[in-house]
Amino acid sequence: MKTFHGEIMKTLSTVLAGVCFSVGLLVSNAANAADLPNLEGKEIVVVTENAYPPLQFVDPKTGDAIGWEYDAMNLLAERLNFKLSIQNASWDAMIPAVSEGQYDIGMTGITIKEDRKEKVDFSDPYMRSEMFMLVRADETRFEDAASFASFEEGLVGAQAGTTPFYVAVYDMLDGNEQNPRIKLLETFGAAVQALRIGDVDVVLTDGTAGNGYVDANPDTFKLIGDSMGTEDFGFIFPKGSELVAPINAGIASMKEDGSIEKLNKKWFLDYKLGN
């Protein structure tokens, strides 16, 4: 920005710049919205688990369901002109329920996997994440996946059928899905709580959520080891759903105008879990 002599000119310049920016942003958003599909107020029923902060969870202070995915879905509803209705279901019931058409969309940090594509359709990825080991802050018995495998008394907490479960089975342990070293928990939050109180010794999480827990509880948790692979998250739909293309168009618009980046900053940098 150029510097003008005199406070009046400087102030006027700032005001005009702000007006021009705001008008430009409104024109850009209007043009963007005009190019997107219009679902004409149709009700879309979205199912989530509310158990995977900061993507979706219940705020302990207010009791409200909040998170990255809630904000993203509300933005999509605004841009695509649909009425959003959100319901809850457990993780193990979610993919079958969406597959059977009980819900229009599922969202709960679902990794895009080829075997899941046999049951549901996926949106384009809205987030890329890396898997890390979350442990208690005073953990010294192991420092990575290999040393954890050698620590025969170590237990890992996971939800059955999730990416952390399969990474624990095949990348950390012996490939036996019945391995007694894996303690099954109903939700991700329950796994973290089990880690906190010492019922398990490690929980696998994507780096963004893991960093959120560590930032909020630096005396309780830490991340160790290297990344154990990259995964893409997507929304799920019944096979052949006509909503896939509109949602993909909405996701593309959110990436293009920086909305995805703003959500990442809000939920992974600015928001402190547990505050």
C-alpha positions as CSV (number, residue, x, y, z in Angstrom):
1,M,0.0,0.0,0.0
2,K,1.3,3.5,-0.9
3,T,2.0,6.0,1.9
4,F,0.3,9.4,1.5
5,H,1.4,12.7,3.3
6,G,-1.0,13.8,5.9
7,E,-3.3,11.9,8.2
8,I,-6.4,12.8,6.3
9,M,-5.2,11.4,3.0
10,K,-3.9,8.4,4.9
11,T,-7.3,7.8,6.5
12,L,-9.2,8.3,3.3
13,S,-6.9,5.9,1.5
14,T,-7.5,3.2,4.1
15,V,-11.3,3.7,4.1
16,L,-11.5,3.6,0.3
17,A,-9.2,0.5,0.2
18,G,-11.5,-1.2,2.7
19,V,-14.6,-0.3,0.6
20,C,-13.1,-1.5,-2.6
21,F,-12.0,-4.8,-1.0
22,S,-15.4,-5.3,0.5
23,V,-17.2,-4.6,-2.8
24,G,-14.7,-6.8,-4.6
25,L,-15.3,-9.6,-2.2
26,L,-19.1,-9.3,-2.5
27,V,-18.9,-9.3,-6.3
28,S,-16.5,-12.3,-6.2
29,N,-18.8,-14.2,-3.8
30,A,-21.9,-13.3,-5.9
31,A,-20.2,-14.5,-9.1
32,N,-19.0,-17.6,-7.4
33,A,-22.5,-18.4,-6.1
34,A,-24.0,-17.8,-9.5
35,D,-21.7,-20.4,-11.0
36,L,-22.7,-23.1,-8.4
37,P,-25.5,-25.5,-8.6
38,N,-28.8,-24.4,-7.0
39,L,-30.5,-27.1,-4.9
40,E,-33.5,-24.8,-4.5
41,G,-34.0,-25.2,-0.7
42,K,-34.0,-29.0,-0.7
43,E,-33.6,-30.6,2.7
44,I,-30.4,-32.5,3.0
45,V,-30.0,-34.9,5.9
46,V,-26.4,-35.2,7.1
47,V,-25.3,-37.7,9.7
48,T,-22.2,-37.4,11.9
49,E,-20.8,-38.9,15.1
50,N,-19.9,-35.8,17.1
51,A,-16.8,-37.7,18.5
52,Y,-13.8,-36.4,16.5
53,P,-12.6,-33.0,17.5
54,P,-12.0,-30.6,16.0
55,L,-13.9,-31.9,13.0
56,Q,-17.1,-32.4,14.9
57,F,-17.8,-32.7,18.7
58,V,-20.0,-31.4,21.5
59,D,-18.7,-28.2,23.2
60,P,-18.4,-29.2,26.9
61,K,-19.3,-25.6,27.9
62,T,-22.4,-25.1,25.9
63,G,-23.6,-28.5,24.8
64,D,-23.7,-27.3,21.2
65,A,-22.4,-29.5,18.4
66,I,-19.6,-27.6,16.6
67,G,-16.5,-28.2,14.6
68,W,-14.7,-27.8,11.2
69,E,-17.2,-30.1,9.4
70,Y,-20.2,-28.2,10.8
71,D,-18.9,-24.9,9.6
72,A,-18.0,-26.4,6.2
73,M,-21.4,-28.0,5.7
74,N,-23.2,-24.8,6.7
75,L,-21.1,-22.9,4.1
76,L,-22.0,-25.5,1.5
77,A,-25.7,-25.2,2.4
78,E,-25.5,-21.4,1.9
79,R,-23.7,-21.6,-1.4
80,L,-25.7,-24.4,-2.9
81,N,-29.1,-23.3,-1.4
82,F,-30.1,-26.3,0.5
83,K,-31.7,-26.7,4.0
84,L,-29.4,-28.6,6.3
85,S,-30.6,-31.1,8.8
86,I,-27.9,-32.9,11.0
87,Q,-28.5,-36.1,12.8
88,N,-26.2,-38.4,14.9
89,A,-25.2,-42.0,14.6
90,S,-22.3,-44.2,15.8
91,W,-19.4,-44.8,13.5
92,D,-20.0,-48.5,13.0
93,A,-23.6,-47.8,11.8
94,M,-22.8,-44.8,9.7
95,I,-21.5,-46.2,6.4
96,P,-24.2,-48.9,6.2
97,A,-26.9,-46.4,7.0
98,V,-25.7,-44.0,4.3
99,S,-25.3,-46.9,1.9
100,E,-28.9,-47.9,2.5
101,G,-30.1,-44.3,1.9
102,Q,-31.1,-43.5,5.5
103,Y,-29.1,-40.3,5.2
104,D,-28.1,-38.1,2.3
105,I,-24.5,-37.4,3.4
106,G,-22.2,-38.7,6.1
107,M,-19.4,-36.7,7.7
108,T,-17.0,-37.7,10.4
109,G,-13.5,-37.4,9.1
110,I,-14.0,-40.4,6.8
111,T,-10.9,-41.6,5.0
112,I,-11.4,-42.2,1.3
113,K,-10.6,-45.9,0.8
114,E,-11.2,-48.2,-2.2
115,D,-13.1,-50.8,-0.2
116,R,-15.5,-48.2,1.1
117,K,-16.2,-47.0,-2.4
118,E,-17.9,-50.3,-3.0
119,K,-20.6,-49.3,-0.5
120,V,-20.8,-45.5,-0.8
121,D,-19.7,-42.7,-3.1
122,F,-17.2,-40.1,-1.9
123,S,-16.9,-36.4,-2.5
124,D,-13.6,-34.9,-3.6
125,P,-11.2,-34.6,-0.6
126,Y,-11.8,-31.6,1.6
127,M,-8.8,-32.3,3.9
128,R,-5.5,-34.2,3.8
129,S,-4.1,-35.6,7.0
130,E,-1.2,-37.6,8.3
131,M,-1.4,-40.3,11.0
132,F,0.7,-39.9,14.2
133,M,1.0,-41.6,17.6
134,L,-0.6,-39.7,20.5
135,V,0.8,-40.7,23.9
136,R,0.9,-39.3,27.5
137,A,3.3,-36.5,28.0
138,D,5.5,-38.6,30.3
139,E,5.8,-41.6,28.0
140,T,9.4,-42.9,27.7
141,R,9.0,-46.6,27.1
142,F,8.7,-46.3,23.3
143,E,9.3,-43.5,20.8
144,D,7.9,-44.8,17.5
145,A,5.9,-47.6,15.9
146,A,8.8,-50.1,15.9
147,S,9.7,-49.6,19.6
148,F,6.0,-49.8,20.5
149,A,5.7,-53.1,18.7
150,S,8.6,-54.4,20.8
151,F,7.0,-53.1,24.0
152,E,4.9,-56.2,24.4
153,E,2.8,-54.8,27.2
154,G,1.7,-51.7,25.3
155,L,-1.9,-51.3,24.4
156,V,-3.4,-49.2,21.6
157,G,-6.9,-47.8,21.7
158,A,-9.0,-47.6,18.5
159,Q,-12.4,-47.8,17.0
160,A,-13.0,-50.9,15.0
161,G,-13.1,-50.4,11.2
162,T,-11.4,-47.0,11.3
163,T,-8.1,-45.9,9.6
164,P,-6.3,-45.7,13.0
165,F,-7.5,-49.3,13.7
166,Y,-6.0,-50.6,10.5
167,V,-2.8,-48.6,10.8
168,A,-2.4,-50.1,14.3
169,V,-3.0,-53.6,13.0
170,Y,-0.9,-53.6,9.9
171,D,1.7,-50.8,10.4
172,M,2.4,-51.1,14.1
173,L,1.6,-54.7,15.1
174,D,1.5,-58.1,13.4
175,G,-1.4,-57.8,11.0
176,N,-3.8,-59.8,13.3
177,E,-7.0,-57.8,13.6
178,Q,-7.8,-59.9,16.7
179,N,-4.6,-58.9,18.4
180,P,-5.3,-58.5,22.2
181,R,-3.0,-55.5,22.3
182,I,-5.7,-53.5,20.5
183,K,-8.4,-52.3,22.9
184,L,-11.6,-51.4,21.0
185,L,-13.4,-48.2,22.1
186,E,-16.7,-46.9,20.9
187,T,-15.6,-43.4,20.0
188,F,-12.4,-41.5,19.3
189,G,-13.0,-39.4,22.4
190,A,-13.3,-42.6,24.5
191,A,-9.9,-43.7,23.2
192,V,-8.3,-40.4,24.2
193,Q,-9.9,-40.6,27.6
194,A,-8.6,-44.2,28.0
195,L,-5.1,-42.9,27.1
196,R,-5.4,-40.1,29.6
197,I,-6.2,-42.4,32.5
198,G,-3.7,-45.1,31.5
199,D,-6.0,-47.8,30.2
200,V,-4.1,-47.7,26.9
201,D,-0.7,-46.5,25.9
202,V,-1.2,-44.9,22.5
203,V,-3.9,-43.7,20.3
204,L,-3.4,-43.0,16.6
205,T,-4.8,-39.7,15.2
206,D,-4.3,-37.4,12.3
207,G,-1.8,-34.7,13.0
208,T,-4.2,-31.8,13.0
209,A,-6.5,-33.3,15.7
210,G,-3.5,-34.6,17.6
211,N,-1.9,-31.2,17.7
212,G,-5.1,-29.8,18.9
213,Y,-5.1,-32.1,21.9
214,V,-1.4,-31.4,22.6
215,D,-1.8,-27.6,22.4
216,A,-4.8,-27.7,24.8
217,N,-3.2,-30.2,27.2
218,P,0.7,-30.0,26.8
219,D,1.2,-31.5,30.3
220,T,-1.0,-34.5,29.4
221,F,-0.3,-35.5,25.8
222,K,2.4,-35.4,23.1
223,L,2.9,-36.7,19.6
224,I,5.8,-39.1,18.9
225,G,7.3,-40.8,15.9
226,D,7.1,-40.1,12.2
227,S,4.0,-39.8,10.0
228,M,2.5,-43.2,9.2
229,G,1.0,-42.3,5.9
230,T,-1.2,-39.7,4.4
231,E,-5.0,-39.9,4.1
232,D,-7.7,-37.9,2.4
233,F,-11.0,-37.1,4.1
234,G,-14.3,-37.0,2.1
235,F,-18.0,-36.8,2.7
236,I,-20.0,-40.0,1.8
237,F,-23.2,-40.5,-0.1
238,P,-25.5,-43.4,-1.2
239,K,-24.2,-44.9,-4.4
240,G,-25.3,-42.9,-7.4
241,S,-26.3,-39.9,-5.4
242,E,-27.0,-36.8,-7.4
243,L,-25.6,-34.7,-4.6
244,V,-22.0,-35.7,-5.3
245,A,-21.4,-33.2,-8.1
246,P,-23.0,-30.2,-6.4
247,I,-21.0,-30.9,-3.2
248,N,-17.8,-31.2,-5.2
249,A,-18.5,-27.9,-6.9
250,G,-19.0,-26.3,-3.5
251,I,-15.8,-27.8,-2.1
252,A,-13.9,-26.5,-5.1
253,S,-15.3,-23.0,-4.6
254,M,-14.3,-23.1,-0.9
255,K,-10.8,-24.1,-1.8
256,E,-10.6,-21.5,-4.5
257,D,-11.7,-18.5,-2.4
258,G,-9.7,-19.5,0.7
259,S,-12.6,-20.6,2.9
260,I,-11.0,-24.0,3.5
261,E,-7.8,-22.3,4.6
262,K,-9.8,-20.1,7.0
263,L,-11.6,-23.1,8.5
264,N,-8.2,-24.8,9.0
265,K,-6.9,-21.7,10.8
266,K,-10.0,-21.3,13.0
267,W,-10.1,-24.9,14.1
268,F,-6.5,-26.1,14.1
269,L,-4.7,-22.9,15.1
270,D,-7.0,-20.5,16.8
271,Y,-9.4,-22.8,18.6
272,K,-7.9,-24.6,21.7
273,L,-9.6,-27.9,22.4
274,G,-10.9,-28.1,26.0
275,N,-11.0,-24.3,26.5
